[in-house]
Amino acid sequence: MDLLNTLVDKGLRRELPSRDEALAVLATSDDDLLDVVAAAGKVRRHWFGRRVKLNYLVNLKSGLCPEDCSYCSQRLGSKAEILKYTWLKPDEASQAAAAGLAGGAKRVCLVASGRGPTDRDVDRVSDTIKAIKDQNEAVEVCACLGLLSDGQAERLRDAGADAYNHNLNTSEGTYGDITTTHTYADRVDTVQKAHAAGLSACSGLIAGMGESDEDLVDVVHALRALDPDSVPVNFLIPFEGTPLAKEWNLTPQRCLRILAMVRFVCPDVEVRIAGGREVHLRSMQPLALHLANSIFLGDYLTSEGQAGKTDLDMIADAGFEVEGAGEVTLPEHRVPAGAGCGSHASAGCGSGEDAGCGSHEGAGCSHEGGGVCGSAAAPQVNEARTDLVAVRRRGAGTELAPNA
């Protein structure tokens, strides 16, 4: 297919595909899907080999957010049954992080619900970063705390943060349909603040919110213009109790096309499969490793992923290898000398509802409410896959051990 040959050549040269070319990837047929994956896989392997970076999320503060993001179970007015708790203490967060690092993660993502941190919150997170790095000197730490005020990115950098995540989530043209309590421009500003402070910028999207192909191409082109080191691709988990609870628009094939399009537009950055991969990719997850070079290990902010042991087995069975702590994630041309986390293995962190948190070897299907191991016959594609969505019932912030 001439289109795919052109896109591979552009990806190897880091040349931006046109909007029409990106749209054409999303419009390919199921008959051509494996060709699309193979083509994007050539670009992925050129820049990242067969390495898969593992990231682990620690939810520092859950629920009770004043923002009205329609996709989020922690939003203002959410009726989703989730854990709600205030800030974890630094030693609690460090213990949770240690579980993920023991499973092979090289990056810890510290996420807190809310519009943005106060200066006191930045102090709290700074203490947490220190506690984690005192126990694990080589670990990368990414903060995801919402909108940043002037000077806060610099303070996080000075505290030892390597990266900052803030997702654009959707296109500028449709952003107001998803969130009204802040703007698309606010999100762009925070990504730029992180970049300017010398933090590795991480920003991505959420697919499956009812957006058009044009919206997806718009947001990915906007991300390319912002030039983050990491682009997490989240797939909406339609939580009951949120405005998007009925938005079941994704199939495994569409998810793979979206990941391929992101890889073609952002060929040399860390593309991470973030929230919702188990729900929407399902048995097709191993194919997605040919497109993305990074995943979250195990659970997400308020829902459970598959067991971490299952993730590790999937990577090995698909012929990939876990990226080691001493390996540099990004290609050499993206790692300026002395540039924060880029100097060892720059990446980013997932955000919002669709970020990720680790799950340990014994997690499997033992959690309350089922999970991803149901044996019932699969419903129709656009039917709510409630058998595949489990509200997180244990983990950091409860009396039970972290599910990590």
N, C-alpha and C positions, 0 to 999 in steps of 0.2 A: 504494500500500500504506500503510494507516494507520500501521503500525509505523514505516516509514521517515520519513514526514512528522513523526511525533512525535519521532524521534531527531534529525532535522535541526533542528527547533525547539529542542530541548534543547541541541544542540551549539552553536548560535548564542548561546544564553543561558548557556553553561558550566554547565548543569544536569546532574547525575549521572543517567545512565540506571539503571533498576532492574536487579536481577540477571536477572529474567525477560526484560526487553527485550534485555539483552546476550546472553543465551542464545538468544533468538529469532533474532538476527543469525547466530549460528553454525549455526543449524538451517535457514536458508533453502535453497531448492532451487537447482540449477544454472540453472533457467529464470529465477529472480529475481536471479541474481548481478549482472548488469549494472545492474539497478536499485539494488542494494545499493551497488555501487561509485559510481554516480552520486550517490546520497544522501550517502554519506560524503565524496565529492569536493566537495560544496557546503560542508561544514564545513571541510574542508582549505583550500579556496580563500578562504573568508571570513577565516580567521586568517592564512594564509601566502601567499595569491596563487598564482602559478605558479612560485615560487622553489623550487629544490632545493639544499639545503646539501650540500657535499662534505666528507667527513672522511677522514683518512688515518691509518693505524695504523703505529706503529713497535714491533716486538716487542723489547723491551730485554733480555729473558732468557727462554729457551725450554726447556721440558721440565723433568724432574726435580722435579716438584711433589710435596710430601708429602701433599696432600689427595687424597681418593678420589672426586671428582665423576665420576659415571658417564658423562657426556657428553663428557668432555674427553680429548683425545689426549695431554695433558701430565700426566695424573693419575698418582698412585702406582700402580705396577705396570702401566702402559700398555705394550702391545707394539706400538703404532702406530709406523710408521717415519717419524719426524719429525726435524727438526733439533733438536739439543740444544746449547745454549751458555750461558755465563754472561754477565754484564752487558756490554752494549756500552759503549764509551767515549763520552763526551759528543760528541766530534767525529764519531764514526761515526753516532750517532743523529741528529745535526744534518744530516749529509749525506743520510741516508735520508729525513728529514723534508722536506728541500729538494726532493727529487724529487716528492713528493706535492703540495707547494705549487705547484710549477711546472705541475702538471696541473690546477690550479684549486681544490685543497682549501683551506679557510680554517681548519680545525681539525686539529690533530695529536693523536692519542691515544697516549700512552705506556703500554704494557702490559708487566707482568712476571709471570711465573709464580711461584707460591708462596702460602703461607698469608697472609702479610702482610709488610710491610717492616720491617726493623730500622731503628734510627736511622741507622746507616751507609748503609743503602739509601736512606733519605730524602735524605741528603746527596748520594748519587750522582745521584738523580733531580733534585734541586735544581740540581746542576751542569749536567745535561742540559737542563733547562728554560732556564737562562741561555744556554747555547750556542745553542739554537734561537732564542730571542728576540733574541739579539745579531745574528743573521743575518736575522731576519724579525720586525721589531718589532710588526707588527699581528697576528701569528698567535695563535690561541687554542690553549691547551694543556690537555688533559685527562689526568689520571693515573689509571691503573687498576692498583693494586698489591696488591689483596686487602684483608683485614681491617685496619682502622686501630686503632692504640693511641691513648690520650689524648695530645693535643698534636700528633699527626702531621699532621692536616689543616691546622692552623694554620701549621705549618712549610712545608707545600707551598704554601699560599696566599701566605705571605710570600716564597717563592722565585719566585713569578710564575705558579703554576698558576691556571687559570681555573675548572676543573671537576674533579670526581672521579666516577668511575664504579664502581658495584658493583651487579650485577644481583641481583634476587630469584630469577630463573630459573623458579621454579614455585611452586605454592600452598604455604601453610604446612602443610596437611594431608598433602601427599605429599612434602614436602622430604626427610624422612628416608629415603625410598626411593631418592633420587638421590644423596645425600651423607650420610656418617656422621661425618666428621672435624670438622665444624662445624655450626652450627644455622642455621635460618631467622632466628632472633632475632639471631644474630651479624651477619647481612647487613643486617638492618634497622638495627641499631646503627651500622654503618659509614656507611650512607646518612645517618642522622641526624647523625653527627659531621661529615660533609662539609657538610651544610646549615648546621649551627650555626657552622661556621668561616667561613661566607661564601662557600664555593665553590658553584658551580652544580652541583646534584645531578643525577646521571644514573643511572637504574636501569631495567632492563627484564626481559625474559623469554626463555626458549627454548621454542619450540613443537615438537611432534613427538616428545616423549620417552615417549609412551604415556599422556599425561594425558587426562582427560575434559574435556568442555566446561565443566563446573562448575569444574574446576581452573583453566582458562584465565580464566574470569570472576573467580574468587577472586583470582588474582594481579594481574590488571589493576585490579580495584577496590582492592586493597592498594596498588598503585602510585599510584593516584589519591589515596589518603589520605596517602601520603608526599610528594606534590606535587613530584616532580622536574621540572626544566626539560626533560629529554630522556628518552624511552622507546625504547630500541633493541629491536626485535623480531627475535630470531634464530630461524632454522629449523634444527633439528638436522642436522648433517652426521654420519651414522653411521659413524665411523671404524672400520675393522678394527682389532682389538686393544683395543677398549674394550667395556664391558658392554652398551652400547646399539648395537652394530654392526648388529644386525638390525632395528632400529626404523625401518622405512620406512613411516610412517603419513600422510604429507602428499601432497596433490595441489595443483596450482596454484590450484584453486578454493577449497580449504580455506585456503590461505595468504592469499588475498584476503579471505575472510570474517574471518579472525583480524585482519588489518590494519584492516579496516573497524570491527570491534568495538572495537579499541584506539582508533581515531580518535574514535568516538562517546563512549567513556568518558573519554578524555583529549583533548578537542577543541582546546585552545589550547596544547599542548606540542609540542615537536619529536618527531615520531614518525619513527624511523629504521629503514629496512630494513637489517638487519645480516647476520650470517653465514648462509649457505645460500640466499640469494635466487636465485643462478644455478642451484643444484642442484634446487630445488623449484618456483620460479616459472617458470623457464625462459623460454619465449617470451612468457609473460604478464607479464614484468617491467614493461613500459611501463604496463600498467594499474595496477600497484601505486603508480606515481608520483601517481596521483589520490588516494591514501590517505595516503601518507607524504610528508614534505617534506624528507627527509634520507636519504643513502645513504653507504656506504663506497665509496671509489674503489679498485677493483681487488682486491688479494689480502687474505687473512685470515691469522690467526696461523700456522697450520700447513697450510693448504690454499690453492690458488690460485683467485682469482675470475676474472672475464673481464677482458680488457684495458681499461685506463683509457680509451683512445680509444673503445672500444665503449660504455662507460658514457656518455661525453660525447655521442656520436652518438645514443644512445637518448634522452637527455634532450631534445636538440634536436628529434629526429623526433617525439617525443610532444607537442611544443608547450610544453615547459617551459623554464626558463632557470636557469643556474647562479647561485646567490646570490653576490653580490660581497662582497669583504672589508670594504667600508664599510657594508654593509647590516646592519640589526639582525634577527636571526632571529626572536625572540619578539615577540608582540604587546605593545603599550606597557604594558598593565596588569601584565605579568609582568616588567617591567624596572624595579625600584626604583632610584632614583638612587644611583650609586656602588656598585652591587651586583656586584662582581667581573666575571665575563665577561658577565653579563646586561646590562651597560652598553654593550656593543658588539654581541654576537651570541651570546647564551647558548645552550648546547646541552650535549651530553654525549658519551660515548664508549662504544662497544661493549665487551664484556668477555668474558673466559673464552675457551673454544674458539671460540665463534662471534663473534669480533669481526672486524675487517677491516684490511687493509693494501693499499697502493696497487699499481697495475700500470701499466706505461708503454705507450706507443703501439705498441711493437714486440713486446709480450709475446704476445698472441694465443694460438696453439696450439703455440708453439715450445718450451714447457717440457717437461721430461722427464716421461714417463708420460701424455702426452695432455692432457686437460682437458675443456673444455666444447664442443669442436667436432667430436666424433665423428659419423660419418655412419651408424652402425649403426641398425637399426630399434629403436624404443623398446620396452623391456620393459613388462610389465604394471605398473600403478600401484604396487603394494606390493612389487614385486621390487626388490632392491638395485640402485640406479642406479650401479654401479661405473664405468660409462663417463663419469659426470659428476663423479666425485670424484678429484682429483689431489692427492697429497701434495706439499707444497711442497718443491722441490729446490734452490731458490736464493733469494737475498735477503740481508737483513741478517744478519750472523753467519757468512757463508761468504766464500770468496775471490772469488765471482762478484759482479758488480754488483747492487745492489738491483733487484728486479723492479718498478720503480716509475716 
